[in-house]
Amino acid sequence: TYDQLNCRSNQLADRLHKLGVAADVLVGILMERSIDLMVGLLGILKAGGAYLPLDPTYPPARLSYMLADAGVDILLTESELRSTVPADLAQIIWMDLDRQVIENYSSENIDRGGCAANLAYVIYTSGSTGQPKGVAIEHRNVVNFLCSMRDAPGLEPADTLTAITTISFDIAALELYLPLIIGAKVIVSPREIATDPTRLLSELRESQTTVLQATPATWQLLLAGGWDANYPLKVLCGGEALPAQLAQQILATGSELWNLYGPTETTIWSTLYHVSGDRQVVRSGQALVPIGRSIANTQVYILNQQLQPVPIGVAGELHVGGAGVARGYLNQPELTAAKFIPNPFSTDTSARLYKTGDLARYSIDGTIEFLGRIDDLVKIRGFRIELGEIETALSHHPMVSQVVVVARAINPDHQSLIAYFVPHQNCTPTTNEFRSFLRERLPEYMIPSVFSLLETLPLTANGKIDRHRLPAPNFTSPEREFIPPKDGLELQLTKIWERVLGRQPISVSENFFNLGGNSLLAVQLFGEIERTYLQNLPLATLFHAPTIAQLATILRADRGSTTWSSLVPIASRGSKPPLFCAHAVGGNVLDYVSLAVHLGAEQPIYGLQSLGLDGVQTPLDRIEDMAARYIEDIKSVQPNGPYFLVGYSFGAFVAFEIACQLERQGEKIGLLALLDNAAPNLIQIRPSWWQSLSIHLRNLQRLERSAQLKYIIDRIIFRLIYQKRENSHKEFLLDRWAINLPPEYLKVLDANFRAGENYRGKYYHGRVTLFRSDIQPLAQTLHPDLGWSSLVGGGLEIYDIRGHHTNILTEPSVGVVAEKIRSFLAAN
Ligand code: AMP
C-alpha cells in the first residue's frame, strides 16, 4: 500500500541521509523490477539525492564505467545480483539482506529542503564517441512532465498501470511516478513477465490493467502474442516512430492510442498525439503517425541550419525548449554546449534549446511529423543506439582492421544491426568470437545480429566510408564447426529458424540470441513452432534451450505425451470457414505460410501434413488412405461442409482425393483449388527421356530463332552429361534439390512418391479451380487443362500464374493466388 511504501522509503531515506546522501549526490540503483525497486527509488529521492539507474543485464564493465563516470559511491542492490555488482564501491546497501537494519531507521516523512533545481536522476544513453553519456535531469523537469501527463494523456485514481520498462530507460519514470501522484494503482511487472507477451497479457487481464506504456516493438509483440479487441487499453506508445499500420492494429483492439515523442535530454516525452478516432492515420499503412504538439510548458521549434524557423511542410531539425530541458550531460561541458544551445527566441538569456537531431516538419493543422534522423543514431526496438559506439567497441577487437555498423531490415518486419568488418591479414574471426568480445562491453541490444566480412570498405570520392554502397551482408560463420540437423525434427526447426531469422545456414548448435534473435523474433518463432507441432512452449524455454538441438530435445520429450495430428493450424483465429491445405511431396506444410499471411489473420488455415515426419508414425503410401485419415482430422475442427480445399503440387492429388471422398460421404465442397499439378492420368511419374530435358515453352518463346536451337542443344548436352541414368522422378528431384534429407524425411518422401505413382484419380462431380504456372514443361503445354477435364464433372476454371512451379506459393505469385482464393471464399 501507499503507507507501506511511504514508511519503507522514509526509513531508507533516513539511512541514506546518515550516509551523507544530500542534494545532487548520486546513488546507484541496481535492482530487478519489484516493489523493492520503488522503495529504493523513492528512498533516494526522499533523502534529497538523485539516482543512477543500472540495468542488471548490462555487462559489468559498462556498469563500472557508468558508476565511475558519475562518481557514485553508494549502491542500492540485492543479493541475487551479487555477481554483477562492481567490486570497487565504497558502500553497498543490500535491500534484501539489510532490510531489518533499514527498518530501524526513522519512518518519518522528513523535508530535507530540496529544491526544484536539484538533480533527480542521471540516465546514460549511447554515445557516438564510444562511451555512454549521462543526461542529468532535475526535479523541475520531472515535476513539469508528470503534471503535464496527468492532464494528457491523463490518468485517474481508478486506473491501474502496469510498469514494464527497465529503469535505465527514462520512460520508466512515467510508469512508476504518475500513478503515485494521482493515487492510481501501479503494478511493477518483473522482467520475465514483461518480456513474455503471453504471460504479460494474462497478467494484464488478471490485474485489470487499464493503462500500459510501451515502445512500438512491444505493442507489436503483444499483438503477435494474441492481444485483441477483448481487451482494450489506454495505450501510450513512444520511443520510436509509430507506423500507421501498427496504429491501425492497435486501434482495432478498441484501445485509446497516444503517440508520445521525446528524447531523454528533454525529460521523457516532449510532444504527444492522440491517435484514437483520427481518420488521417488510416490513410496509408507505410506512413508514420504524427508526433503531435508539445506538452505543457514546452516549446518545439523546427529550424534550418541557420536556426531560422522553416515554413510549414518543410523539413528541419526539431529543437525543444522549456521546462523539460535537462541540466546537460554529466561532466561533459563541451558536448552540453554543442547540444544545448541558447534559445534565440526567448527573452530569458538563460533559456536553452536542445538540438534533438530529429528531422521533422509542421503539417498544415499544426501537428508535427517525425521524418527521421539527421545523424547515425538509430532506434531498434525502442533502444537508442549510436552506431559509432558499436564501431568503437568492435574496432578494439584484435582481429579487426576496419569496421562500419548500419541498421537494416533483414527480415521484412525487422530492423537489425549489421557490422561490416575488414579483418587483419590472415584473420578469420567467427561471429561467436565477436559476440563474446562485445558482450563484455555493450548491452545485448547493441550487439549486431550479423557480422559481414569485406575485403575493403566502399569509400566516397573524398575518402569517407560510403554507407550507401555497402553490399548485402554475407553471414560470417557463427562457429568454427557447423553441425547439420540430425533428424527430421531438427531439419524442420532449422527451416523455421532460417525463415524467422532471415539467414542461412544455421548450425543446430547455434544460440538463437547469437544469431540476432530477440524477443519479437522469439514470439514469431514460438508461434510457428506452436502451429507446426501443436505444442505451446513458454517463451522462457528459449533461455535454457536456445539452440535447435536443445529445442528439438524438449519438443521430443513433450511430444511423447501428445498425439500426432496431421492437422497443423497455420492460422487458427478468425470466424470464417477454414481453408485446408494438403502437403506437397515433402510432407510438410511450410509451403503455405506466405499464403496464410496474404489471406490475413481473420482467415483460419490448416495444413495437412504427412504422418511419419515425427519419426514415430509409419508414413502412409496410398493417397486414398491419406485422404481418409486427413478427413478424420478435418472433421475434428469442421464437422460439416462446405469444405474449402487447396492442394499444391503433389498436394493437388491429396486435395482432389479428399474432395472425392467427402463428396461420396454427401458433404458439400465450397472450393477445390489445385495448384499446378497435372492430373494423375496425364502425369508420367517416370519422365520419358525427352521430358526430362526440361525444355520450357515460355523460355523457348522468349528466345530468337538461332538461340532457340542453341537452348535445345544445351539441354540435350546437359541431359547427356549430368543425367546419364534413367532416373525415376524422385531421384531426378533429389538430384536437383541436392539435399541430404534425414531418414524420417526420406521415408515420407519415398512413401509420397510411391503414393503419387500409384494414384489413378477418380471422377469428381464438383467444380475445380486450377492454378497453372505459365512455365510448363513442353509435354504439358499440349494439354492446357493439364489433363483434369476428363476427371471433373462440375467444370474446370483455369488461372495462369506467372512464374515457375516452385515459385507459385512465394512472392509475388502467391499474392495473385491468395487474391483469387479470397474472392472465392468471400463469394461462398
Ligand atoms: P530516447 O532518448 O531513448 O528517448 O530516444 C529519443 C529519440 O527516439 C528521439 O530523438 C527520436 O529520434 C526517437 N523517438 C522517440 N519517440 C518517438 C516517436 N514517438 N516517434 C518517432 N521517434 C521517436
Residues whose N, C-alpha, C, O or C-beta is under 5 A from the ligand:
A	BS01	AMP	C237 G238 G239 E240 A241 L242 N259 L260 Y261 G262 P263 T264 T356 D358 F370 G382 R384
